[in-house]
């Protein structure tokens, strides 16, 4: 089932990220309600009471909203998840699911559902079977190559979705028991503590003279065994589109609004270029740099080009962003007609020419260079802690929005 114009599907951990995704050009967003999803531990989820406002913003912008209910469901949770489906159905376009019981509940209530990558769907027979069960879309296993994606799409009676950017799990489609074994925190319940990202030592017990058992310890290079690189598909996005993916999913419900804005806008530009026939790998280079400016691990190409995949493990788990935000203060007033905002500086000094980032639940993420700084009739070169000042901004901001300076990571 080939579709010509795939959607860009963006993560939304809160209203700031939701607005940033919409403003950056997302066609759809996905989010959670605090439980029963794969980011239940992260603290970046909406409340059920937020659903009407989420739906209002998305529908006003022509953006679809998908609710993640993709954790496994235990026996005592059936009633609660069923209640959630009934309550959320009027406000969302589809549910993202991975448990057969949740699928049964969606079918019972006539709710549209997409099958999550956690179900490890990696062939056309599985896609066709899931379509027979009522699935509107299948998110393929992240282990599928580009050639396999293309073949599955040609045989699929429903939409196929692919991950294109963000954190990757070393386990098969993210189904891992390591966190559960080590900490009692199940990855299948959105509680993963990410032990895979840590350095390891191997202890080997061996017989030794004079004792029953002895041990030898071997140090493994930090983060080289289980810690996968972050996926970045921008250089070959045209090939994913050509394979027929109906949706291009960006991972990152636990990442900040500036990540959402930067990555979604980069993929928006890249996809528009692909559809217009002007995309090249060189076109993608500055877009990759834009994504590299915000939180990320070392980039890789996932398994799109073959399994098991060369150079797909990072040599560290550090944030490799080239830019970082530092708290400046808050917005006190905004004058829409004048295009000016009043800022109270609480922490970091900023100067003319610096880049500011304003974030808020209705504002999303507004980033701009400071063209001028004024205090009443005075013109300043800089604003210091304790000052209030006005600056021109490109789009409306709101009182209470947080203001940050965007600086080089070592700045």
Secondary structure, DSSP 4 states (H G I P E B T S, - for coil): ---SSPEEEEE-SSHHHHHHHHHHT-SEEEE--SSSSTTSSSS----GGGHHHHHHHHHHHT-EEEEEE-S---GGGHHHHHHHHHHHGGG-SEEEE--HHHHHHHHHTT--EEE-GGG---SHHHHHHHHHTT-SEEE--TT--HHHHHHHHHH-SSEEEEEEEE---SSGGG---HHHHHHS--GGGT----GGGS--EEEEEEEETTEEEEEEEEEPPTTSSS-BPEEE-GGGHHHHHHHT-SEEEEP-TTS-HHHHHHHHHHHHHHHHHHHHT---HHHHHHHHHHHHTSS---EE-TTTT-SS-TT-B-S------SEEEEEEEEEEEEETTTTEEEEEE-S--EETT-EEEEEETTTEEEEEE---EEETTEEESEE-TT-EEEEE-SS---TT-EEEEEEETT-
